Amino acid sequence: MRRADATTLEYVTSNSQNTRHITLIDPAKQDPNTAANRAMVAVECGSSMIFVGGSTDTPDEVVHATCQAIQEAFELRTFAASQDPESDESQWQIPVVLFPGGAHALSPAADAITFMMLMNSNIRRFLVGEQIRGAPYLEKFGVEALPTGYLVCAPGGRVGEVGEAELIQPEDSDLVHAYALTARMFGFKILYLEAGSGADSQVHPRLIESARTVENLTLVVGGGIRTPEQAALAAQAGADWIVTGTLTEDAADLEELRQRISGIVSVL
């Protein structure tokens, strides 16, 4: 649910004293109703944005059903809060943003999309091909594009394999700096450093620090972050946003999910 007073891009790139948290929900990993319940718990625990996506082969009807369920849940919670003088309805007015594996995973129910170039891919498809396929639909749907440079860092995981990425290694600080400069010169507003879904290690802090030295880029960091300690490392290195997804999928129930997300948000 997009905030009425700003575009999603303005919301994402606005300055914040603290690093903010994004909960990534993969539509392929649960049904839409479960996804909506998880999204509501995430917001209650302090997540400031919901990403929907992740898997490379999820059909658009599944993505759409998930976005729709989350939006409807947020609208109901917003209405309920508006009837309670002690509640803050703005808590539920946060963006639901597509984090697509390709042009097949789109939905008009989303507020925005991370419109990404996989900058260190070796194939045209993820540099511009999927974007060309998806752009006409996004224009038709009225889904806001968030111009994003996307870099896959070691270990890279499945996204590194599918995207045929030349993985950025922990020692590649100068290379990340050059990529960040390139992203800004292309006009991207967001730079996403990704270690890979379910990665056994996170993006190295020195890579985050190197990217942070480039001004006028909002820095998003995800992959391999499962504990408050890992989240704190990324935040201290300069991440504007932290993305977690696997800890949502692995939670045994909503109470465990609540504990996990609250633990992450508490250190940001």
Buried (B, 14 or more C-beta within 10 A) or exposed (E): BBBEEEBBBEBBBEEEEEBBBBBBBBBBBBEBEBBBBBBBBBBBBBBBBBBBBBBBEBEBEBBBBBBBBBBBBBEEBBEEBEEEEEBEBEBBBBBBBBBBBBBBBBBBBBBBBBBBBBBBBEEEBBBEBBBEBBBEBBEEBEBBBBBBBBBBBBBBBBBBEBBBBBBBBEEBBEBBBEBBBBBBEEEBBBBBBBBBBBBEBBBBBBBBBBBBEBEEBBBBBBBBBBBBEBBBBBBBBBBBBBBBBBBBBEBEEBEEBBEBBBBBBEBB
